[in-house]
Amino acid sequence: MERLKPEFVGSLCRLAGVWLCLWLGLPACGSGDVGDLDRILQASWENYARRYISPEGRVILAERGGESISEAQAYALMRALWAGDEARFAKVYAWTRANLCRLESRGDHLLAWHWGRKPDGTWGVLDWNTASDADLDYALALWLASRRGWRPPPSCPDYASEARAAAQDILNKEVVRLPDRGLLLAPGNWHESAPPFLINSSYFFPPAYRLFAAAGLNGRWQDLHTAAYPFLERLAQSVGSMTGVGLFPDWVRVDAFGNFYPAPDRDTAFGWEAVRLPWRVALDRLWFGDEQAGRLLSQSFLPFFKREWQTKGRLAAVYSYEGRPLADYESPVIYAGVLAAALAAGDRQFADRLAQKILSFYTDKPGEAYFVSPDNYYANNWAWFGLALYAGRVKVF
């Protein structure tokens, strides 16, 4: 289930203008500024919803030939939740449950990750396997919608009941246990039955673990939370013969003794997958004051990017695990992850600069409001998540 790498094509003249503003210590010279965040967040969400979400609630990915994936459905739920868009939330939930839920085909409440056109020309599920990050985001969004008091469509179970069922099935089918190292989230139902295990740490979502544990859904959610930070702290230090600089690899293989190795045929860079992890971890610090989350981000992760910023005035879109830039362009996706870490670390000045950087990718013109380009699904989602967190919209309710 490898992601298509997004292409970041922007205007050199526009970026040059932004650079001049940042050099002079002024707000980024883009189509928006930090003081206008609420309008930008609402406008970009409305534009995204019109472009990507069908009237029935399906997120249509043009970059995948009109297919849909569980990740995109879950992202739409989270964005609708924090945008306060109850009607669209209900539609996305209804389509997702009717078309991706595996209850009838596999007997659980997890989501098939891939839906599209079949060889016979009909549309439906192309792969019944799951992606645990999407399942976790889906369960969290439903749980928080219930806490907001939102009501589901008449044809669907209430949000709390569906969230509870999905959360239980994540524990039943998407976790693995290491001897003496605890319980870990696996990438999906297709995980190995015994070590070594393939792990994608960007799927980890410690504040969701904590929230489900506190709600009494199952004690194993606390086990997942307990194991997460020691695992991540060691993961940032070394993988095989590679010495880390505080970053996380997209994928890693971990053996029964907790040793990390590069995963064959998988990316070990701090790339399009791993860049999401700091945002997920930051919520544990910002929502619940978790000291482990704060320490991981402020002492291990953030120092590398502050050095990069201080010496270069910019961040590359992708880095190797050892800290070598692997792209000669920037991306709002990485800025969103580092912004979240800066907020969790209490570094508001750095967070301000990173928010300005994200806004430099924003375009607002009649009928359109987007980041990078209107067709860049991944950048539009993660730029929004980063700025929404900065604006205080990402709440636990």
C-alpha positions in Angstrom: 0.0 0.0 0.0 2.6 2.5 -1.1 1.6 6.2 -1.4 2.0 8.0 -4.7 4.7 10.7 -4.0 3.1 14.1 -4.4 4.8 16.6 -6.8 5.4 20.0 -5.5 5.4 22.5 -8.4 5.2 26.2 -7.4 5.9 29.7 -8.7 9.6 30.7 -8.3 8.5 34.3 -8.3 6.0 33.8 -5.5 8.5 31.8 -3.4 11.1 34.6 -3.9 8.7 37.1 -2.6 8.0 34.9 0.5 11.7 34.5 1.1 12.2 38.3 1.0 9.5 38.8 3.6 10.9 36.1 5.9 14.4 37.6 5.5 13.1 41.0 6.6 11.2 39.4 9.5 7.8 40.2 8.1 4.8 38.0 7.7 4.9 35.7 4.6 3.9 37.5 1.4 1.4 35.0 0.2 -2.4 35.0 -0.3 -3.0 34.8 3.4 -1.5 35.7 6.7 -1.6 34.3 10.2 -4.1 36.9 11.4 -6.6 35.6 8.7 -6.3 31.9 9.7 -10.0 31.3 10.4 -11.1 32.5 7.0 -8.2 30.6 5.3 -9.1 27.4 7.1 -12.8 27.6 6.3 -12.2 28.7 2.6 -9.7 25.9 2.0 -11.9 23.3 3.6 -14.9 24.4 1.5 -12.8 24.4 -1.7 -11.4 20.9 -0.9 -14.9 19.5 -0.1 -16.3 20.8 -3.4 -13.4 19.5 -5.4 -12.9 16.1 -3.7 -16.0 15.0 -1.9 -19.0 13.7 -3.9 -22.6 14.5 -2.8 -22.7 11.0 -1.4 -19.6 11.5 0.7 -16.9 9.7 -1.3 -13.5 11.4 -1.5 -12.5 11.1 -5.1 -8.8 11.1 -5.9 -8.1 12.2 -9.4 -4.4 11.4 -9.0 -5.5 7.7 -8.6 -7.9 7.7 -11.5 -11.0 8.6 -9.4 -10.4 5.8 -6.9 -10.9 6.2 -3.1 -8.8 5.1 -0.1 -9.6 4.7 3.5 -7.0 7.3 4.5 -8.7 10.0 2.5 -12.1 9.2 4.0 -10.7 9.4 7.5 -8.9 12.7 6.7 -12.2 14.1 5.4 -13.9 13.1 8.7 -11.3 14.7 10.8 -11.3 17.9 8.8 -15.1 18.1 8.8 -15.0 17.6 12.6 -12.6 20.4 13.3 -14.2 22.6 10.6 -17.5 22.2 12.4 -19.1 20.8 9.2 -21.6 18.3 10.7 -23.5 17.7 7.4 -20.5 16.7 5.4 -19.2 14.6 8.3 -22.4 12.6 8.2 -22.3 12.1 4.5 -18.6 11.0 4.5 -19.4 8.6 7.4 -22.4 7.2 5.6 -20.5 6.5 2.4 -17.5 5.1 4.2 -19.5 2.7 6.4 -21.7 1.5 3.5 -18.8 0.9 1.0 -15.5 0.3 3.0 -16.7 -1.3 6.3 -15.7 -5.0 6.3 -18.5 -6.1 8.6 -20.3 -8.2 6.0 -17.3 -9.5 4.2 -14.8 -10.1 7.0 -16.9 -9.7 10.2 -15.2 -6.6 11.6 -15.6 -2.8 11.6 -12.3 -2.0 10.0 -12.1 -0.3 6.6 -11.0 -1.8 3.3 -8.2 0.5 2.2 -8.8 0.6 -1.6 -12.0 1.2 -3.6 -12.3 1.9 -7.3 -13.1 0.5 -10.8 -12.9 -3.3 -11.0 -11.7 -5.2 -14.1 -15.3 -5.8 -15.1 -16.0 -2.1 -15.1 -18.0 -2.0 -11.9 -16.9 0.0 -8.9 -16.2 -1.5 -5.5 -13.6 -2.6 -3.1 -10.3 -3.5 -4.8 -8.4 -4.7 -1.7 -10.1 -5.8 1.5 -6.9 -5.4 3.5 -6.7 -2.6 6.0 -4.5 0.4 6.9 -4.4 0.9 10.6 -3.8 4.7 10.4 -7.0 5.2 8.6 -8.9 2.9 10.9 -7.5 4.8 13.9 -8.3 8.2 12.5 -11.8 6.9 11.6 -12.5 5.7 15.1 -11.1 8.9 16.7 -13.2 11.1 14.4 -16.3 9.2 15.2 -15.6 9.2 19.0 -15.0 13.0 19.0 -18.1 13.6 16.9 -20.1 11.8 19.6 -18.4 14.0 22.2 -19.6 17.0 20.2 -23.1 15.7 20.4 -23.4 15.3 16.6 -26.1 12.9 15.3 -25.4 10.3 12.6 -27.4 9.7 9.5 -30.6 7.6 10.1 -29.1 4.6 8.2 -26.0 4.3 10.3 -25.1 3.3 13.9 -24.5 6.2 16.3 -20.9 7.6 16.3 -19.9 6.3 19.7 -21.1 2.8 19.0 -19.2 2.6 15.6 -16.1 4.1 17.1 -16.2 1.6 20.0 -16.6 -1.3 17.5 -13.8 -0.1 15.2 -11.5 0.5 18.2 -12.0 -3.0 19.5 -11.3 -4.5 16.0 -8.1 -2.5 15.8 -7.0 -4.3 18.9 -8.2 -7.6 17.6 -6.5 -7.5 14.2 -4.0 -4.6 13.9 -1.6 -4.9 16.8 1.5 -7.0 17.5 3.3 -7.8 20.7 7.1 -7.8 21.2 8.5 -9.9 24.1 9.4 -7.4 26.9 8.7 -4.5 24.6 4.9 -4.3 24.7 2.1 -3.8 22.3 2.5 -2.0 19.0 0.2 -0.8 16.3 0.9 -2.8 13.1 0.3 -1.3 9.6 -2.8 -3.4 9.0 -4.6 -6.7 9.4 -1.9 -8.2 7.1 0.9 -8.0 9.7 3.3 -10.9 10.4 2.3 -13.5 12.9 5.7 -13.4 14.7 8.7 -11.2 14.8 10.3 -9.6 12.9 7.5 -7.2 12.4 7.1 -4.5 9.8 6.2 -1.2 11.5 5.2 2.2 10.2 5.6 4.5 13.2 3.6 7.4 11.5 0.5 5.2 12.0 1.0 5.5 15.8 -1.5 7.9 17.4 -0.7 8.1 21.2 -3.4 10.6 22.1 -6.1 8.4 20.5 -4.7 5.5 22.6 -5.0 7.6 25.7 -8.5 8.8 24.9 -9.8 5.3 24.2 -8.2 3.9 27.4 -9.7 6.7 29.5 -13.1 6.0 28.0 -12.8 2.4 29.2 -12.9 0.9 25.7 -10.2 -1.7 26.5 -7.2 -1.8 28.8 -4.9 -2.7 25.9 -5.2 0.9 24.7 -3.1 1.9 27.7 -0.7 -0.9 26.8 -0.2 0.7 23.4 0.4 4.1 24.9 2.9 2.7 27.4 5.0 1.1 24.7 4.8 3.9 22.2 7.3 6.4 23.6 10.1 4.1 24.5 9.8 2.6 21.0 9.9 6.0 19.4 12.8 7.3 21.5 15.0 4.3 20.5 13.8 4.5 16.9 15.1 8.1 16.6 18.5 7.0 17.7 19.6 4.3 15.3 18.3 1.8 12.7 20.7 -1.0 11.8 24.0 0.6 11.1 22.5 4.1 10.6 22.9 6.7 13.3 19.8 8.9 13.7 19.6 12.6 14.3 16.1 12.6 15.9 14.1 11.7 12.9 11.9 8.6 12.2 12.0 6.3 9.2 8.9 5.8 7.1 9.2 2.0 7.6 11.3 -0.2 9.9 11.6 -3.9 10.8 11.8 -4.8 14.5 13.0 -8.2 15.7 11.9 -10.0 18.8 14.6 -8.3 20.9 13.5 -4.8 19.9 16.4 -4.2 17.4 15.6 -2.1 14.4 16.6 -2.8 10.8 15.8 -1.3 7.4 12.7 -2.9 5.9 13.4 -4.6 2.5 11.8 -2.8 -0.4 10.5 0.0 1.9 11.7 3.6 2.4 13.8 4.4 5.5 13.8 8.1 4.8 12.0 10.7 7.0 9.6 11.0 4.1 5.9 11.4 3.1 4.9 8.8 5.7 7.0 9.7 8.8 6.4 13.4 8.4 2.9 12.9 10.0 4.2 11.4 13.2 5.2 14.7 15.0 1.7 16.1 14.5 0.1 12.9 16.0 2.5 12.9 19.0 2.1 16.7 19.5 -1.6 16.2 20.2 -0.7 14.1 23.2 1.3 17.0 24.7 -1.2 19.7 23.7 -4.4 17.8 24.7 -3.2 15.9 27.8 0.2 17.5 28.8 2.0 14.2 28.2 5.6 14.7 29.3 7.0 11.9 27.2 5.5 13.4 24.1 6.9 16.8 24.9 10.4 15.4 25.6 10.5 13.3 22.4 9.6 16.3 20.3 11.6 19.1 22.1 14.7 17.1 22.9 15.0 14.5 20.1 13.1 15.7 17.1 13.0 19.5 17.0 16.7 20.4 17.5 17.6 19.0 14.1 15.0 21.2 12.3 15.9 24.3 14.3 19.5 23.8 13.2 18.4 23.4 9.6 16.3 26.5 9.8 19.0 28.6 11.4 21.6 27.6 8.9 19.5 27.5 5.7 16.3 29.4 6.4 14.2 26.6 5.0 13.5 22.9 5.3 13.7 20.3 2.5 10.5 18.3 1.7 12.2 15.0 2.6 15.3 14.0 4.6 17.2 10.7 4.9 17.0 9.1 8.3 20.5 10.4 9.0 19.5 14.0 8.2 20.6 14.5 4.6 18.2 16.5 2.4 16.7 14.3 -0.3 14.7 17.0 -2.2 15.7 20.4 -3.4 12.2 21.8 -2.9 10.0 22.7 0.1 6.6 21.3 1.1 3.9 22.4 3.5 3.6 18.8 4.6 7.0 18.8 6.5 6.3 22.3 7.8 3.0 21.1 9.3 4.8 18.3 11.2 7.6 20.5 12.5 5.0 23.2 13.4 3.2 20.8 15.5 6.4 19.8 17.3 7.2 23.5 17.9 3.8 24.1 19.5 4.2 21.0 21.7 7.7 22.2 22.7 6.3 25.7 23.6 8.5 27.4 21.0 5.9 29.9 19.7 8.5 32.0 17.8 9.6 29.0 15.7 5.9 27.9 15.3 5.0 31.4 14.0 7.7 31.2 11.3 6.6 27.7 10.3 3.0 28.8 10.0 4.0 31.7 7.8 5.9 29.1 5.6 2.8 27.0 5.2 0.8 30.1 4.3 3.3 30.9 1.6 1.9 27.9 -0.3 -1.6 29.2 -0.1 -3.6 30.6 -3.0 -6.9 32.3 -2.7 -8.6 33.6 -5.8 -12.2 33.7 -7.0 -13.7 30.3 -6.7 -10.6 28.6 -5.4 -8.6 28.4 -2.1 -5.9 25.7 -1.8 -2.3 24.9 -0.8 0.3 24.2 -3.5 -2.2 23.2 -6.2 -5.9 22.4 -6.1 -5.2 18.8 -7.1 -2.5 18.0 -4.5 -4.6 15.9 -2.1 -1.8 15.2 0.4 -0.5 18.8 0.6 -3.9 20.2 1.0 -4.8 17.9 3.9 -1.6 18.3 5.9 -1.2 22.1 5.4 -4.7 22.3 6.8 -4.0 20.0 9.7 -0.9 22.0 10.6 -2.6 25.4 10.5 -5.7 24.1 12.2 -3.6 23.0 15.1 -1.8 26.3 15.2 -5.2 28.1 15.2 -6.5 26.0 18.1 -9.1 24.2 16.1 -7.8 20.7 16.7 -9.7 20.0 19.9 -10.6 16.9 21.9 -14.1 18.3 22.8 
